[in-house]
Each structure stands twice: as structure tokens, then as C-alpha cells.
Amino acid sequence: MTPVTAGMLAAVLAYLIGSIPFGYLTARLVRGIDIRQHGSGNIGATNVGRVMGNRWGLFVLVLDLFKGLLPVWLLPMWVIPTWLSTTWIVNGVSVRPHVEVAAGVMTIMGHMAPCWLGFRGGKGVATALGVVLYLAPVPSLIAAGAFAITFGVSRIVSVSSIVACLAFATVELIQLRPDPFAESKWPLATFSIAIPMLIIVRHRSNIGRLLRGEEPRYRSGAESQEATPPATQDGR
């Protein structure tokens, strides 16, 4: 198997795994409802928590996190066995980190645009956390801490997610200095800029509500208070 073939195979499998809509499936199996028709209309853990309670929101959060972690950890290991690793050197640079980053990107894209739900998915925060816990553990933990502190103060998930994205990108680029775009580093450096920016863009409707002072604080199981039709509320 050539490096290109291995990378493509890992990327396709990562996308399919990322596309598993755990929030949608959990709501269907546990309550018999389409989570897209309740709360914010999003399939992510936050909306599941709002509609079904913290226990199920945390359940989906953990599943989405591992959905991000496992493909980027195990797929490259599968397509590039250890005994072949010495042959996966191109121009003096190992191909494996490139395959890991590609798998991570496609896993996140699978969550954001799942083929099983008409390519309309979640905002990707929990899945991205799972990916970066493997690719960049220290910046990931700092970003998780930034999320926890911001959420503890504001109780607004969108603000906490945006702060966490900015924290991750900043810390990771600092770690990759002095030349983050060197041949061996540029995939992770590009990932560390592009994915946080994409997640922030996915929060554009939340940012609009924040600017208008209309973004709701998180309330567990508060479907009756926050059951705004999905067409008008695009929360996470």
C-alpha cells in the first residue's frame, strides 16, 4: 500500500466514523424523538443535554469525543503498521503525521456534515477535542480548561467553545515555534488554524445572538423553555 493510498483509505474511514450521529441516535433510541425537531435543532451534546437532561448530554459528549479520538489514533496504526513505518519516509519526513492529521480533519468533517443526515450535523467541538487530545494533548487540555472556566462564569456554551478554539490555536502555534510551517510541522500548524476557525464560523448564528444579547444560557432539560423551531435557532 502506497502512502497516498493509505492516506485516502484512512480519510474515508475516518469520515464515515465521524458521520455516526450519536446525538440523533441517542434521542431516537431513548426517547423516540428526532432531536433535530427539538431545542436548537442541533444533533450535538449540548442540545441533547438541553432536551433530555445532563446525563444524556454527557453520554453523547463522551461518544462524540471518542469518535474523534479513536480514528486519528487507530486508523493510521492500521494502515501504517509499525513494521512498515521505516519505509514511510518521503524526502526525509515521515508520512504518518500527515495521515493522522488527515484522519482527524475528516473525522471532524464527518460530524459536521454526516452523510447519513443529509450532510447537516453538529458544530464539531466534542469530536475535535477527541482528535486534538491525540494530536496535541497539552494545548487540548489547556483549551478544555479554558472552556470549563468560561462556561463556569458565563453558562454560555457557544462563548466557551469559541474561547477554547482560540486557546487551542494560540498554544499549539506557540508550541510549534519558531517555524510552525516547516516541512514536518505544517500539517498540524494548518490544522491548528483551520479547524478552530471552521468551528468558530459554524457558531456564526450564535455570535449574532451574542451581539444582540439573545444567546441563551445553558439549562439542562429545558426543552419547554427553549424549544424554538430549528429554522430560527441554530444553537449547538
Rosetta blueprint (number, residue, H / E / L):
1 M L
2 T L
3 P H
4 V H
5 T H
6 A H
7 G H
8 M H
9 L H
10 A H
11 A H
12 V H
13 L H
14 A H
15 Y H
16 L H
17 I H
18 G H
19 S L
20 I L
21 P L
22 F H
23 G H
24 Y H
25 L H
26 T H
27 A H
28 R H
29 L H
30 V H
31 R H
32 G L
33 I L
34 D L
35 I H
36 R H
37 Q H
38 H L
39 G L
40 S L
41 G L
42 N L
43 I L
44 G L
45 A H
46 T H
47 N H
48 V H
49 G H
50 R H
51 V H
52 M H
53 G L
54 N H
55 R H
56 W H
57 G H
58 L H
59 F H
60 V H
61 L H
62 V H
63 L H
64 D H
65 L H
66 F H
67 K H
68 G H
69 L H
70 L H
71 P H
72 V H
73 W H
74 L H
75 L H
76 P H
77 M H
78 W H
79 V H
80 I L
81 P L
82 T H
83 W H
84 L H
85 S H
86 T H
87 T H
88 W L
89 I E
90 V E
91 N L
92 G L
93 V E
94 S E
95 V L
96 R H
97 P H
98 H H
99 V H
100 E H
101 V H
102 A H
103 A H
104 G H
105 V H
106 M H
107 T H
108 I H
109 M H
110 G H
111 H H
112 M H
113 A L
114 P L
115 C H
116 W H
117 L H
118 G L
119 F L
120 R L
121 G L
122 G L
123 K L
124 G L
125 V H
126 A H
127 T H
128 A H
129 L H
130 G H
131 V H
132 V H
133 L H
134 Y H
135 L H
136 A L
137 P H
138 V H
139 P H
140 S H
141 L H
142 I H
143 A H
144 A H
145 G H
146 A H
147 F H
148 A H
149 I H
150 T H
151 F H
152 G H
153 V H
154 S H
155 R L
156 I L
157 V H
158 S H
159 V H
160 S H
161 S H
162 I H
163 V H
164 A H
165 C H
166 L H
167 A H
168 F H
169 A H
170 T H
171 V H
172 E H
173 L H
174 I H
175 Q H
176 L L
177 R L
178 P L
179 D L
180 P L
181 F L
182 A L
183 E L
184 S L
185 K L
186 W H
187 P H
188 L H
189 A H
190 T H
191 F H
192 S H
193 I H
194 A H
195 I H
196 P H
197 M H
198 L H
199 I H
200 I H
201 V H
202 R H
203 H L
204 R H
205 S H
206 N H
207 I H
208 G H
209 R H
210 L H
211 L H
212 R H
213 G L
214 E L
215 E L
216 P L
217 R L
218 Y L
219 R L
220 S L
221 G L
222 A L
223 E H
224 S H
225 Q H
226 E H
227 A L
228 T L
229 P L
230 P L
231 A L
232 T L
233 Q L
234 D L
235 G L
236 R L
